[in-house]
Amino acid sequence: MIDERIKGEYMIEAMKAVSQLCGDTAQGRFYKTKADKAKPIHLTSVRELFSEEELTALLKDVKPKMHGCFQTAQRLSMFHGFEYVEGEWGIGGGLGIEHAFNRKGDKYFDLTSEIVLEKNVEEEEFVSIAEFSAKFVRSACLELQVYTALIPYKYNRDKNLNYE
């Protein structure tokens, strides 16, 4: 297991490197903004956050599936009011893939990786880049009419990834 103090730092360094490779371009500024907002986080098992009855109800309502992290996290936000989080999930000790999950209070959780992919989320690496309210998620999804990554949407709209 990787020391908690450095979990996710490699993904942030990779974002910074991409930003530098792109230089002072629109794409470079986008990656720099992502890297500046990124922070390593620790996920909590959904079994610690919800009773079996609550978890069963969430699964029935949200219907998580493979390759559906954005849909699952956005539905949890819109239907149940959890904060929506986009970031990266570590693969290979330094690279990250875009991923979406949620926050309940000060605890981060992920139905897709834990329930669908059966991962021990407490041993995986995650980075939060942007966190959004249920109100913002609802508005964005209505405008876009699709479940998709909201970081590019927010950045293209406002040129920042500030909480909304």
Secondary structure as a PSIPRED ss2 file (coil, helix, strand):
# PSIPRED VFORMAT (PSIPRED V4.0)

   1 M C   1.000  0.000  0.000
   2 I C   1.000  0.000  0.000
   3 D C   1.000  0.000  0.000
   4 E C   1.000  0.000  0.000
   5 R C   1.000  0.000  0.000
   6 I C   1.000  0.000  0.000
   7 K C   1.000  0.000  0.000
   8 G C   1.000  0.000  0.000
   9 E H   0.000  1.000  0.000
  10 Y H   0.000  1.000  0.000
  11 M H   0.000  1.000  0.000
  12 I H   0.000  1.000  0.000
  13 E H   0.000  1.000  0.000
  14 A H   0.000  1.000  0.000
  15 M H   0.000  1.000  0.000
  16 K H   0.000  1.000  0.000
  17 A H   0.000  1.000  0.000
  18 V H   0.000  1.000  0.000
  19 S H   0.000  1.000  0.000
  20 Q H   0.000  1.000  0.000
  21 L H   0.000  1.000  0.000
  22 C H   0.000  1.000  0.000
  23 G C   1.000  0.000  0.000
  24 D C   1.000  0.000  0.000
  25 T C   1.000  0.000  0.000
  26 A H   0.000  1.000  0.000
  27 Q H   0.000  1.000  0.000
  28 G H   0.000  1.000  0.000
  29 R H   0.000  1.000  0.000
  30 F H   0.000  1.000  0.000
  31 Y H   0.000  1.000  0.000
  32 K H   0.000  1.000  0.000
  33 T H   0.000  1.000  0.000
  34 K H   0.000  1.000  0.000
  35 A H   0.000  1.000  0.000
  36 D H   0.000  1.000  0.000
  37 K H   0.000  1.000  0.000
  38 A C   1.000  0.000  0.000
  39 K E   0.000  0.000  1.000
  40 P E   0.000  0.000  1.000
  41 I E   0.000  0.000  1.000
  42 H C   1.000  0.000  0.000
  43 L E   0.000  0.000  1.000
  44 T C   1.000  0.000  0.000
  45 S C   1.000  0.000  0.000
  46 V H   0.000  1.000  0.000
  47 R H   0.000  1.000  0.000
  48 E H   0.000  1.000  0.000
  49 L H   0.000  1.000  0.000
  50 F C   1.000  0.000  0.000
  51 S C   1.000  0.000  0.000
  52 E H   0.000  1.000  0.000
  53 E H   0.000  1.000  0.000
  54 E H   0.000  1.000  0.000
  55 L H   0.000  1.000  0.000
  56 T H   0.000  1.000  0.000
  57 A H   0.000  1.000  0.000
  58 L H   0.000  1.000  0.000
  59 L H   0.000  1.000  0.000
  60 K H   0.000  1.000  0.000
  61 D H   0.000  1.000  0.000
  62 V H   0.000  1.000  0.000
  63 K C   1.000  0.000  0.000
  64 P C   1.000  0.000  0.000
  65 K C   1.000  0.000  0.000
  66 M C   1.000  0.000  0.000
  67 H C   1.000  0.000  0.000
  68 G C   1.000  0.000  0.000
  69 C H   0.000  1.000  0.000
  70 F H   0.000  1.000  0.000
  71 Q H   0.000  1.000  0.000
  72 T H   0.000  1.000  0.000
  73 A H   0.000  1.000  0.000
  74 Q H   0.000  1.000  0.000
  75 R H   0.000  1.000  0.000
  76 L H   0.000  1.000  0.000
  77 S H   0.000  1.000  0.000
  78 M H   0.000  1.000  0.000
  79 F H   0.000  1.000  0.000
  80 H H   0.000  1.000  0.000
  81 G C   1.000  0.000  0.000
  82 F C   1.000  0.000  0.000
  83 E E   0.000  0.000  1.000
  84 Y E   0.000  0.000  1.000
  85 V E   0.000  0.000  1.000
  86 E E   0.000  0.000  1.000
  87 G E   0.000  0.000  1.000
  88 E E   0.000  0.000  1.000
  89 W E   0.000  0.000  1.000
  90 G E   0.000  0.000  1.000
  91 I E   0.000  0.000  1.000
  92 G C   1.000  0.000  0.000
  93 G C   1.000  0.000  0.000
  94 G C   1.000  0.000  0.000
  95 L E   0.000  0.000  1.000
  96 G E   0.000  0.000  1.000
  97 I E   0.000  0.000  1.000
  98 E E   0.000  0.000  1.000
  99 H E   0.000  0.000  1.000
 100 A E   0.000  0.000  1.000
 101 F E   0.000  0.000  1.000
 102 N E   0.000  0.000  1.000
 103 R E   0.000  0.000  1.000
 104 K E   0.000  0.000  1.000
 105 G C   1.000  0.000  0.000
 106 D C   1.000  0.000  0.000
 107 K E   0.000  0.000  1.000
 108 Y E   0.000  0.000  1.000
 109 F E   0.000  0.000  1.000
 110 D C   1.000  0.000  0.000
 111 L H   0.000  1.000  0.000
 112 T H   0.000  1.000  0.000
 113 S H   0.000  1.000  0.000
 114 E H   0.000  1.000  0.000
 115 I H   0.000  1.000  0.000
 116 V H   0.000  1.000  0.000
 117 L C   1.000  0.000  0.000
 118 E C   1.000  0.000  0.000
 119 K C   1.000  0.000  0.000
 120 N C   1.000  0.000  0.000
 121 V H   0.000  1.000  0.000
 122 E H   0.000  1.000  0.000
 123 E H   0.000  1.000  0.000
 124 E C   1.000  0.000  0.000
 125 E C   1.000  0.000  0.000
 126 F E   0.000  0.000  1.000
 127 V E   0.000  0.000  1.000
 128 S E   0.000  0.000  1.000
 129 I E   0.000  0.000  1.000
 130 A E   0.000  0.000  1.000
 131 E E   0.000  0.000  1.000
 132 F E   0.000  0.000  1.000
 133 S C   1.000  0.000  0.000
 134 A H   0.000  1.000  0.000
 135 K H   0.000  1.000  0.000
 136 F H   0.000  1.000  0.000
 137 V H   0.000  1.000  0.000
 138 R H   0.000  1.000  0.000
 139 S H   0.000  1.000  0.000
 140 A H   0.000  1.000  0.000
 141 C H   0.000  1.000  0.000
 142 L H   0.000  1.000  0.000
 143 E H   0.000  1.000  0.000
 144 L H   0.000  1.000  0.000
 145 Q C   1.000  0.000  0.000
 146 V C   1.000  0.000  0.000
 147 Y C   1.000  0.000  0.000
 148 T C   1.000  0.000  0.000
 149 A C   1.000  0.000  0.000
 150 L C   1.000  0.000  0.000
 151 I H   0.000  1.000  0.000
 152 P H   0.000  1.000  0.000
 153 Y H   0.000  1.000  0.000
 154 K H   0.000  1.000  0.000
 155 Y H   0.000  1.000  0.000
 156 N H   0.000  1.000  0.000
 157 R H   0.000  1.000  0.000
 158 D H   0.000  1.000  0.000
 159 K C   1.000  0.000  0.000
 160 N C   1.000  0.000  0.000
 161 L C   1.000  0.000  0.000
 162 N C   1.000  0.000  0.000
 163 Y C   1.000  0.000  0.000
 164 E C   1.000  0.000  0.000
